[in-house]
Amino acid sequence: MPNLNTSANVKKRILIFLERLLTHVNKESRDHQYWSNHLSFRWLAEGASHPKLIVYTTLKILTDFCHGITKQKLGAAITVEQMRNGLS
């Protein structure tokens, strides 16, 4: 298992990913219908003080899902390896 990377770039990528994901989950994204065919999710213990969001998809789909916003905000697209490391 790789060492935990807490650099500023990693933190930015994670925040961008979470922003994008929560926008989708709340049905606030313009492309919600398209990504609904590729991402499925459910809330575990909804209404609890610390609910958990469970997302069912692949790393490749998550990378594609975040491609546009990471390229816009960071100037570079996120890779599958970066996504994997950010989620672990």
C-alpha positions in Angstrom: 0.0 0.0 0.0 1.4 3.4 -0.9 2.2 6.0 1.7 -0.5 8.5 2.4 0.0 11.6 0.3 -1.4 14.8 1.9 0.0 17.4 -0.4 -1.9 20.5 -1.4 -2.6 19.1 -4.9 -4.1 15.9 -3.5 -6.3 17.8 -1.2 -7.5 20.0 -4.1 -8.3 17.0 -6.2 -10.3 15.4 -3.4 -12.2 18.5 -2.7 -13.0 18.9 -6.4 -14.1 15.3 -6.6 -16.4 15.6 -3.5 -17.9 18.8 -4.8 -18.7 17.1 -8.2 -20.0 14.0 -6.6 -22.3 15.8 -4.1 -23.6 18.1 -6.9 -24.5 14.9 -8.8 -26.1 13.2 -5.8 -28.2 16.3 -5.0 -29.3 16.3 -8.7 -27.9 19.8 -9.2 -25.6 19.0 -12.1 -26.5 19.7 -15.7 -25.4 16.3 -16.8 -27.2 14.3 -14.0 -29.2 12.2 -16.4 -26.2 11.0 -18.4 -24.1 10.1 -15.3 -27.0 8.4 -13.6 -26.6 5.6 -16.1 -23.0 5.1 -15.0 -23.0 6.0 -11.3 -25.3 4.5 -8.7 -25.3 5.4 -5.1 -27.2 5.0 -1.9 -27.1 6.6 1.6 -26.3 4.3 4.4 -28.1 5.3 7.6 -29.8 8.3 6.0 -30.9 10.7 8.7 -28.2 9.6 11.1 -25.8 12.1 12.5 -23.0 10.7 10.3 -24.6 9.1 7.1 -22.4 7.4 4.6 -22.6 7.8 0.9 -22.0 4.5 -1.0 -21.1 4.9 -4.7 -21.1 1.9 -7.1 -19.0 2.4 -10.2 -15.4 2.0 -11.5 -12.4 4.2 -11.1 -12.4 4.8 -14.9 -16.0 6.1 -14.7 -15.1 8.4 -11.7 -12.1 9.7 -13.6 -14.2 10.5 -16.6 -16.9 12.0 -14.3 -14.3 14.5 -12.9 -12.4 15.1 -16.1 -13.9 18.4 -17.1 -13.9 20.1 -13.7 -10.4 19.0 -12.8 -9.1 20.2 -16.1 -10.8 23.5 -15.6 -9.8 24.1 -12.0 -6.4 22.4 -11.9 -5.3 22.8 -15.5 -4.8 19.0 -15.9 -7.1 16.0 -15.9 -7.1 13.5 -13.1 -5.7 10.0 -13.8 -7.0 6.7 -12.6 -4.0 6.3 -10.4 -4.5 9.7 -8.8 -8.2 8.9 -8.3 -7.2 5.5 -6.7 -4.7 7.2 -4.4 -7.1 10.0 -3.4 -9.8 7.5 -2.4 -7.6 5.3 -0.4 
